[in-house]
Amino acid sequence: MSQANTLYERMRSWLPLIPPLLLLAGTYWLNQQVQPLPPQADDSKRHDIDYAMENLSSVTLDEQGQARYMMTTEKMWHYPDDDSTHLQLPRLVSLLNKQAPLLIWGQTGTISSHGEDIYLYDKVKVIQLGNTDKNEMAFSTDYLHVIPDKDQAETDHPVTMTNAHDTIHAVGMSLDNKLRYISFLSDVHATHDTVSR
């Protein structure tokens, strides 16, 4: 057999492999064209402020259009990823009819997503004004959960209450300004001074 015939026979034996090889090459090319894009940074996972306000003052009205409570804050800012609103130097004043105002403030705070709860932190003070200085009560703690629409506040942290004659130290407190009711939860220690301060 001549060398030309041998080469021809070899080429003929490889001929059936050409279509599968072309199909394989085409498949590889298509696969490269449909590869997913590399992952992009997900901006929704970022903890960035979407708005901020300074020296804010707001008044919430009741159903009769009367001022219910007022809030002021040195600065307020909001994060959209967790819908959290943060406060710097918040001040709350309850303006419940027929009651002396309840004053509450702290160094920092947060507001729940629907605004029904306010959480105050660091050097929190509450002043429950009375008809006279002798009826006035002051509370201090490092955390307070305020529910403005119910005119209530509570904490499970240590709290100190003082008035004209008494000092009470406790862990945990529940305050209802509507009912003018205060409950200390545990570890209560009280001292009474017969001399007015």
Summary of the structure (lengths in Angstrom):
residues: 197
radius of gyration: 35.5
end to end distance: 126.8
largest distance: 131.2
contacts: 505
relative contact order: 0.09
helix: 20%
strand: 49%
